Amino acid sequence: MRLLHTSDWHLGRAFHRVNMLGAQAEFIGHLVTTVRERGVDAVVVSGDVYDRAVPPLAAVELFDDALHRLADLGVPTVMISGNHDSARRLGVGAGLIGRAGVHLRTEPSACGTPVVLTDDFGDVAFYGLPYLEPALVKDEFAVDKPGHEAVLAAAMDRVRADLTARARGTRSVVLAHAFVTGGEASDSERDITVGGVAAVPAGVFDGVDYVALGHLHGCQTITERVRYSGSPLPYSFSEADHRKSMWLVDLDADGGVTAERVDCLVPRALARIRGTLEDLLADPALTRCEEAWTEATLTDAVRPADPMARLAERFPHTLSLVFDPERAPDDPEVSYAQRLAGRSDQEIAEDFVAHVRGAGPDEHEQGVLRDAFDAVRADEVVREVAR
């Protein structure tokens, strides 16, 4: 069986101030063409279909168009909700849509109930594990201490139990939206840290033939059977070095996996340039960046006059301007934001405690801070889902 694995469409999202809806529509067309021309037997979409719980109407219309085009191909599609989606909204009409061959899996309680497809060698069971927010699903999975590893392990126990009860030789595919250890993050993914931990070990998914992951925006191979497709389009300058693609996965009669990357169409290259304004305007090596969407970091000791206008004369697609004067870390002119760059909320809070009372928090106090941050993040998730 040949699968096309994609994820993280983020329909409705912009790239800085650039509307990406046209590029997203082109991607949908490219996906449909790939399915038709490469003999794909099933499409899997591993979450973050939309960029937010209540997407703009234009994004909903594009999703509706995608559903119709996929259904018209007669090729089954299995799709889960991600942490950016409203699972309840995305799942509306799932039963009816499923009759057209597009199977939406947004309910945590259905993790152990697969979509079963058949090829010349027998059945392939597709298990959809939507994004499992620990604070919201801990009761469903009866875990004592909610965390990503605990709820995913409980969900996978249901998958393995169902698979064991099926005919010998049944192959299996799991769709999941999670941060798996070994994956490389970018700036455009929403933080899902719980209890100071975001990542789960790949071993959680042992016992199935292929795991189609979503959440991280870079195409990555965790193991030969566990892969991220990444997002089909860039959504931050941290993705400047990404090769945007989908996985074309062949699952043989014994569950063996071979995979090929299928490149996606990116509307414009990304470039990150750094230096003084005069150097950037004069450097001949930067000619390749003149037609790219550009993020420029200026290192001038004194902020130059009209930097964006002057940059735009050479780099007309400059979208982001950052000032980062090259100073020693202990220089009093180093900004507060620069001192905090790369530090987590937990680390900043612990530093504040140490600054105020002269000693950092003990282990118990660290736990209190961690629980407080988790509670705030979980409350934000609950309020967004309820919108």
Disulfide bonds with the S-S distance in Angstrom:
none
